[in-house]
Amino acid sequence: MTTAEAAEQANRTERTIRMWCRDHDIGRRVAGGPWLVSRVALAMYLNGDTAALCAYLAGHRRSSGVWPYFAAEGLEELAFG
């Protein structure tokens, strides 16, 4: 999602979302382009679920703490391939 979409969902400014992307790895930039925010990582961050966020960032998408976030976003196929 864009930083504008994430800002609306989180009720924060785009600047805050960009800082979260940089500081908490909830988004990515490709070739210096705009930030793209992970819906799953944003939900984990907003819930204060650092264990799930760490597992997600380590690539453990099938972890019991991670896959429910994919399911909540309707992205089960990304967690289970």
Backbone as CSV, one residue per row, in Angstrom:
resi,resn,N_x,N_y,N_z,CA_x,CA_y,CA_z,C_x,C_y,C_z
1,MET,0.837,-1.167,0.000,0.000,0.000,0.000,0.886,1.235,0.000
2,THR,0.338,2.346,-0.426,1.098,3.595,-0.441,1.208,4.152,0.975
3,THR,2.097,5.116,1.144,2.210,5.751,2.458,0.939,6.525,2.787
4,ALA,0.260,7.054,1.778,-1.003,7.766,2.019,-2.068,6.805,2.543
5,GLU,-2.166,5.626,1.939,-3.135,4.621,2.401,-2.800,4.155,3.815
6,ALA,-1.515,3.930,4.065,-1.086,3.486,5.392,-1.348,4.568,6.436
7,ALA,-1.105,5.820,6.071,-1.341,6.930,6.993,-2.816,7.014,7.369
8,GLU,-3.677,6.818,6.389,-5.113,6.850,6.663,-5.516,5.696,7.580
9,GLN,-5.007,4.518,7.298,-5.338,3.343,8.116,-4.839,3.503,9.544
10,ALA,-3.639,4.060,9.698,-3.017,4.186,11.017,-3.399,5.482,11.732
11,ASN,-4.084,6.373,11.019,-4.437,7.686,11.559,-3.184,8.459,11.988
12,ARG,-2.199,8.417,11.105,-0.931,9.117,11.310,-0.595,9.879,10.032
13,THR,0.477,10.660,10.067,0.897,11.388,8.872,1.740,10.486,7.977
14,GLU,1.839,10.878,6.709,2.713,10.128,5.800,4.155,10.178,6.279
15,ARG,4.561,11.292,6.840,5.928,11.411,7.358,6.178,10.353,8.432
16,THR,5.224,10.179,9.328,5.355,9.159,10.371,5.457,7.771,9.754
17,ILE,4.638,7.502,8.756,4.672,6.193,8.094,6.037,5.963,7.451
18,ARG,6.576,6.977,6.788,7.911,6.831,6.174,8.972,6.546,7.240
19,MET,8.865,7.213,8.389,9.819,6.953,9.476,9.670,5.525,9.991
20,TRP,8.435,5.044,10.121,8.215,3.660,10.558,8.793,2.682,9.551
21,CYS,8.628,2.992,8.273,9.202,2.125,7.227,10.708,2.022,7.399
22,ARG,11.328,3.157,7.597,12.782,3.206,7.749,13.242,2.568,9.057
23,ASP,12.572,2.900,10.150,13.038,2.481,11.471,12.577,1.088,11.900
24,HIS,11.447,0.627,11.334,10.873,-0.645,11.786,10.671,-1.645,10.654
25,ASP,11.188,-1.300,9.484,11.170,-2.214,8.328,9.770,-2.683,7.930
26,ILE,8.783,-1.792,8.016,7.430,-2.194,7.629,7.143,-1.901,6.159
27,GLY,8.128,-1.352,5.459,7.952,-1.050,4.040,9.268,-1.159,3.305
28,ARG,9.199,-0.872,2.014,10.416,-0.961,1.197,10.381,0.099,0.107
29,ARG,11.561,0.396,-0.397,11.719,1.298,-1.536,12.504,0.555,-2.595
30,VAL,12.081,0.684,-3.824,12.788,0.057,-4.932,13.443,1.157,-5.748
31,ALA,14.758,1.064,-5.891,15.536,2.009,-6.697,15.254,3.460,-6.330
32,GLY,15.136,3.739,-5.034,14.930,5.109,-4.582,13.537,5.653,-4.844
33,GLY,12.620,4.787,-5.240,11.246,5.206,-5.503,10.489,5.456,-4.208
34,PRO,9.179,5.606,-4.320,8.375,5.860,-3.118,8.302,4.626,-2.222
35,TRP,8.051,4.864,-0.956,7.881,3.762,-0.021,6.613,2.997,-0.350
36,LEU,6.687,1.684,-0.247,5.527,0.803,-0.317,5.445,0.102,1.032
37,VAL,4.296,0.166,1.651,4.119,-0.341,3.004,3.453,-1.712,2.962
38,SER,3.983,-2.643,3.715,3.387,-3.973,3.836,2.145,-3.877,4.721
39,ARG,1.006,-4.303,4.192,-0.238,-4.307,4.983,-0.071,-5.175,6.228
40,VAL,0.575,-6.307,6.042,0.774,-7.261,7.131,1.697,-6.671,8.192
41,ALA,2.821,-6.124,7.779,3.774,-5.548,8.730,3.173,-4.348,9.452
42,LEU,2.407,-3.532,8.746,1.761,-2.384,9.386,0.791,-2.859,10.467
43,ALA,-0.004,-3.868,10.163,-0.950,-4.395,11.157,-0.210,-4.911,12.384
44,MET,0.881,-5.616,12.175,1.672,-6.133,13.291,2.211,-4.987,14.131
45,TYR,2.743,-3.966,13.449,3.314,-2.822,14.160,2.236,-2.089,14.960
46,LEU,1.089,-1.854,14.335,0.005,-1.149,15.025,-0.520,-1.941,16.220
47,ASN,-0.457,-3.259,16.141,-0.887,-4.113,17.255,0.191,-4.282,18.320
48,GLY,1.384,-3.736,18.060,2.480,-3.886,19.011,2.996,-5.310,19.092
49,ASP,2.787,-6.065,18.031,3.161,-7.484,18.003,4.579,-7.636,17.447
50,THR,5.553,-7.299,18.279,6.943,-7.326,17.821,7.430,-8.736,17.509
51,ALA,6.917,-9.729,18.234,7.327,-11.113,17.955,6.895,-11.515,16.550
52,ALA,5.660,-11.202,16.191,5.169,-11.528,14.848,5.926,-10.732,13.796
53,LEU,6.190,-9.461,14.065,6.906,-8.634,13.098,8.317,-9.169,12.877
54,CYS,8.996,-9.561,13.932,10.343,-10.135,13.790,10.298,-11.433,12.991
55,ALA,9.312,-12.273,13.267,9.175,-13.530,12.523,8.881,-13.246,11.056
56,TYR,8.006,-12.295,10.790,7.668,-11.907,9.416,8.912,-11.413,8.679
57,LEU,9.667,-10.540,9.328,10.869,-9.986,8.699,11.936,-11.056,8.477
58,ALA,11.910,-12.111,9.284,12.849,-13.227,9.115,12.365,-14.226,8.069
59,GLY,11.179,-13.976,7.511,10.668,-14.835,6.450,9.812,-15.998,6.910
60,HIS,9.400,-15.980,8.168,8.615,-17.085,8.727,7.115,-16.834,8.567
61,ARG,6.660,-16.814,7.332,5.269,-16.472,7.051,4.272,-17.532,7.504
62,ARG,4.721,-18.762,7.679,3.825,-19.837,8.134,3.789,-19.955,9.655
63,SER,4.527,-19.105,10.327,4.554,-19.110,11.789,3.153,-18.851,12.339
64,SER,2.851,-19.479,13.467,1.520,-19.321,14.065,1.229,-17.879,14.466
65,GLY,2.259,-17.087,14.683,2.049,-15.683,15.014,1.925,-14.786,13.805
66,VAL,2.313,-15.295,12.639,2.349,-14.473,11.429,1.163,-14.712,10.504
67,TRP,0.860,-15.967,10.202,-0.145,-16.234,9.173,-1.517,-15.648,9.484
68,PRO,-1.919,-15.496,10.766,-3.227,-14.870,10.990,-3.312,-13.437,10.447
69,TYR,-2.188,-12.743,10.404,-2.189,-11.395,9.836,-2.417,-11.446,8.325
70,PHE,-1.820,-12.428,7.671,-2.073,-12.607,6.241,-3.550,-12.912,6.014
71,ALA,-4.105,-13.792,6.841,-5.515,-14.163,6.709,-6.419,-12.951,6.923
72,ALA,-6.107,-12.132,7.912,-6.924,-10.953,8.203,-6.935,-9.965,7.042
73,GLU,-5.847,-9.950,6.275,-5.756,-9.053,5.119,-6.227,-9.729,3.836
74,GLY,-6.673,-10.988,3.942,-7.121,-11.721,2.758,-5.977,-12.158,1.864
75,LEU,-4.817,-12.374,2.469,-3.602,-12.700,1.713,-3.053,-14.081,2.066
76,GLU,-3.928,-15.020,2.406,-3.478,-16.346,2.819,-2.569,-16.999,1.793
77,GLU,-2.868,-16.797,0.504,-2.068,-17.440,-0.546,-0.615,-16.981,-0.522
78,LEU,-0.355,-15.786,-0.011,1.029,-15.316,0.090,1.761,-15.979,1.251
79,ALA,1.036,-16.360,2.266,1.660,-17.019,3.413,1.908,-18.492,3.135
80,PHE,0.996,-19.109,2.393,1.087,-20.552,2.193,1.432,-20.959,0.775
81,GLY,1.587,-19.968,-0.101,2.005,-20.225,-1.473,1.106,-21.116,-2.192
